[in-house]
């Protein structure tokens, strides 16, 4: 016998919060796009993982491609806003660059764990699923890197380097590391290389030290260059 006091008629059931539905679709989409790629992800699979009606993807986003771009845009918006704030800060350039590396790593891992694999797939596809408006976001991050690097050169803490190559090196290193975690785990299980694989924090710290010391201006009169002073990774 059904307890009528516990089951509400469909018309009286509380509708799902619109924000919660959008967030569920964004999270489900990110996970599936990272796992299966754009072409291998069906709208029905995204809806099933989000526990919603497939029609809601069109309702909230206008279809699969716009959902995909909304995921990329939402993640990049967070990164861009913080990167541009760092670029205009008055902190020394080496310290600022450390913070930028930590920012990219944090945004691409703990807050958005599926983003590295999703973006690596998109890079290999030639960014064909992204529009010009979406591609503007990574360019803004590159511009923030340029401003920090050029400020470091003016301060005398950084040597002259190509800012775009620096940006690509940092982002490429981080995305590849985090996107290939399962491969790395399998490789190390098959054969021991060194002691053990670095964790996320250890790798980010490694990248920070590698780039800060690599960018450092040559020492003068035997004194340590200012670029090599930046404190611990943040």
C-alpha positions as CSV (number, residue, x, y, z in Angstrom):
1,X,0.0,0.0,0.0
2,X,1.4,3.4,-1.0
3,X,1.6,6.0,1.8
4,X,-0.1,9.0,0.2
5,X,1.2,11.3,2.8
6,X,4.8,10.8,1.6
7,X,4.2,11.0,-2.2
8,X,3.1,14.3,-3.7
9,X,1.2,14.6,-6.9
10,X,3.5,15.6,-9.8
11,X,2.0,19.0,-10.0
12,X,2.9,19.7,-6.3
13,X,6.4,18.3,-6.3
14,X,9.1,21.0,-5.8
15,X,10.8,21.8,-9.1
16,X,14.5,21.4,-9.2
17,X,16.5,24.6,-8.7
18,X,17.5,26.0,-12.1
19,X,21.0,26.9,-10.9
20,X,21.5,23.3,-9.5
21,X,20.3,21.9,-12.9
22,X,22.7,24.0,-14.9
23,X,25.6,23.1,-12.5
24,X,24.8,19.4,-12.7
25,X,24.8,19.6,-16.6
26,X,28.1,21.5,-16.6
27,X,29.7,18.9,-14.3
28,X,28.4,15.9,-16.1
29,X,29.4,17.4,-19.5
30,X,32.9,18.2,-18.3
31,X,33.4,14.6,-17.1
32,X,32.1,13.0,-20.3
33,X,33.8,15.3,-22.7
34,X,37.1,14.6,-20.9
35,X,36.5,10.9,-21.0
36,X,35.0,10.4,-24.4
37,X,35.8,13.6,-26.4
38,X,33.3,15.9,-28.0
39,X,32.3,13.5,-30.8
40,X,31.9,10.5,-28.5
41,X,29.7,12.3,-26.0
42,X,25.9,12.0,-26.5
43,X,23.4,14.5,-25.1
44,X,21.5,11.6,-23.6
45,X,24.6,10.5,-21.7
46,X,25.1,13.9,-20.2
47,X,21.5,14.2,-19.1
48,X,21.6,10.7,-17.6
49,X,24.7,11.5,-15.6
50,X,23.1,14.8,-14.4
51,X,19.8,13.0,-13.7
52,X,17.8,15.4,-15.8
53,X,15.6,15.3,-18.9
54,X,17.8,15.6,-22.1
55,X,15.5,18.4,-23.3
56,X,16.9,20.6,-20.5
57,X,20.3,20.8,-22.3
58,X,18.6,22.6,-25.1
59,X,16.5,24.6,-22.7
60,X,19.5,25.9,-20.7
61,X,22.3,25.9,-23.2
62,X,20.9,25.6,-26.7
63,X,22.4,22.2,-27.5
64,X,25.6,20.1,-27.1
65,X,28.0,22.6,-28.7
66,X,26.9,25.5,-26.6
67,X,27.0,23.3,-23.4
68,X,30.6,22.4,-24.4
69,X,31.6,26.1,-24.9
70,X,29.8,27.1,-21.7
71,X,32.0,24.6,-19.7
72,X,35.2,26.0,-21.3
73,X,34.0,29.6,-20.8
74,X,33.1,29.1,-17.1
75,X,36.5,27.7,-16.3
76,X,38.5,30.2,-18.3
77,X,36.5,33.1,-16.8
78,X,37.7,32.3,-13.4
79,X,41.3,31.8,-14.5
80,X,41.3,35.0,-16.6
81,X,39.9,37.3,-13.9
82,X,42.5,36.2,-11.4
83,X,45.3,36.2,-13.9
84,X,44.6,39.7,-15.0
85,X,44.5,40.8,-11.3
86,X,47.9,39.3,-10.8
87,X,49.2,41.0,-13.9
88,X,48.5,44.5,-12.5
89,X,49.5,43.7,-8.9
90,X,52.5,45.4,-7.3
91,X,54.1,42.2,-6.1
92,X,57.6,41.4,-7.4
93,X,57.4,39.6,-10.8
94,X,58.9,36.3,-9.5
95,X,56.4,36.1,-6.7
96,X,53.6,37.1,-9.1
97,X,54.7,34.4,-11.6
98,X,54.7,31.8,-8.9
99,X,51.1,32.8,-8.0
100,X,50.1,32.5,-11.6
101,X,51.4,29.0,-12.0
102,X,49.6,28.0,-8.8
103,X,46.4,29.6,-10.1
104,X,46.4,27.7,-13.3
105,X,47.2,24.4,-11.5
106,X,44.4,25.0,-9.0
107,X,41.8,26.0,-11.5
108,X,42.7,23.0,-13.8
109,X,42.8,20.4,-11.1
110,X,41.0,20.6,-7.7
111,X,38.3,23.0,-8.9
112,X,37.9,21.5,-12.4
113,X,39.5,18.0,-12.4
114,X,38.2,17.1,-15.9
115,X,39.5,20.3,-17.6
116,X,43.0,19.2,-18.4
117,X,41.9,16.1,-20.3
118,X,39.1,17.9,-22.0
119,X,41.4,20.7,-23.2
120,X,44.1,18.3,-24.3
121,X,41.5,16.6,-26.5
122,X,40.4,20.0,-27.9
123,X,44.0,21.1,-28.6
124,X,44.5,17.9,-30.6
125,X,41.3,18.5,-32.5
126,X,42.6,22.0,-33.5
127,X,40.1,23.8,-31.3
128,X,37.4,23.2,-33.9
129,X,34.6,23.0,-31.3
130,X,35.4,26.5,-29.9
131,X,34.3,29.8,-31.3
132,X,36.4,33.0,-31.6
133,X,34.8,34.4,-28.4
134,X,35.9,31.3,-26.4
135,X,39.4,31.3,-27.8
136,X,39.8,34.9,-26.6
137,X,40.1,33.6,-23.0
138,X,43.4,31.7,-23.3
139,X,44.8,34.7,-25.2
140,X,43.9,36.9,-22.3
141,X,45.8,34.5,-20.0
142,X,48.8,34.7,-22.4
143,X,48.6,38.5,-22.3
144,X,48.7,38.4,-18.4
145,X,51.8,36.2,-18.6
146,X,53.4,38.7,-21.1
147,X,52.8,41.6,-18.7
148,X,54.3,39.8,-15.8
149,X,57.3,38.7,-17.7
150,X,58.0,42.1,-19.2
151,X,57.6,43.7,-15.8
152,X,60.2,41.3,-14.5
153,X,62.5,42.3,-17.2
154,X,62.0,46.0,-16.3
155,X,62.6,45.2,-12.6
156,X,65.8,43.4,-13.5
157,X,64.6,40.1,-12.0
158,X,63.9,38.3,-15.3
159,X,66.1,38.0,-18.4
160,X,64.7,38.7,-21.8
161,X,62.6,35.7,-23.0
162,X,59.7,35.2,-25.4
163,X,56.5,35.7,-23.3
164,X,54.3,33.6,-25.5
165,X,56.8,30.7,-25.5
166,X,56.9,31.1,-21.7
167,X,53.1,31.0,-21.5
168,X,52.9,27.9,-23.7
169,X,55.6,26.1,-21.8
170,X,53.9,26.7,-18.4
171,X,50.3,25.8,-19.5
172,X,51.5,22.9,-21.7
173,X,53.5,21.4,-18.8
174,X,50.6,21.6,-16.3
175,X,47.9,20.4,-18.7
176,X,49.9,17.5,-19.9
177,X,50.8,16.4,-16.4
178,X,47.3,16.5,-15.0
179,X,45.7,15.1,-18.2
180,X,47.9,12.0,-18.2
181,X,47.6,10.9,-14.6
182,X,46.2,7.4,-15.5
183,X,48.9,6.8,-18.1
184,X,51.6,7.9,-15.6
185,X,50.2,5.6,-12.9
186,X,50.2,2.7,-15.3
187,X,53.7,3.3,-16.5
188,X,55.1,3.5,-13.0
189,X,53.3,0.4,-12.0
190,X,55.0,-1.5,-14.9
191,X,58.5,-0.2,-14.2
192,X,60.0,1.8,-11.4
193,X,61.4,5.1,-12.5
194,X,63.2,7.0,-9.8
195,X,61.6,6.9,-6.4
196,X,57.9,7.6,-7.0
197,X,55.7,9.8,-9.1
198,X,55.4,13.4,-7.8
199,X,52.0,14.4,-6.5
200,X,50.1,17.5,-7.7
201,X,51.6,19.8,-5.1
202,X,55.1,18.5,-5.7
203,X,54.8,18.9,-9.5
204,X,53.5,22.4,-9.2
205,X,56.3,23.4,-6.9
206,X,58.8,21.8,-9.4
207,X,57.3,23.9,-12.2
208,X,57.5,27.0,-10.1
209,X,61.1,26.5,-9.3
210,X,62.0,25.5,-12.8
211,X,60.5,28.6,-14.4
212,X,61.5,31.1,-11.7
213,X,65.2,30.0,-11.8
214,X,65.0,29.7,-15.6
215,X,63.7,33.2,-16.0
216,X,66.1,34.7,-13.5
217,X,68.3,37.5,-14.8
218,X,72.1,36.7,-14.7
219,X,73.7,37.4,-11.4
220,X,75.9,40.5,-11.2
221,X,79.2,40.7,-9.3
222,X,78.6,37.3,-7.7
223,X,75.4,38.4,-6.0
224,X,72.3,36.2,-6.4
225,X,69.9,37.5,-9.0
226,X,66.6,38.8,-7.7
227,X,64.8,36.4,-10.0
228,X,65.9,33.5,-7.9
229,X,64.3,34.9,-4.8
230,X,60.7,34.2,-4.5
231,X,60.1,32.1,-1.4
232,X,58.3,28.9,-1.3
233,X,55.6,27.8,-3.8
234,X,52.2,29.1,-3.0
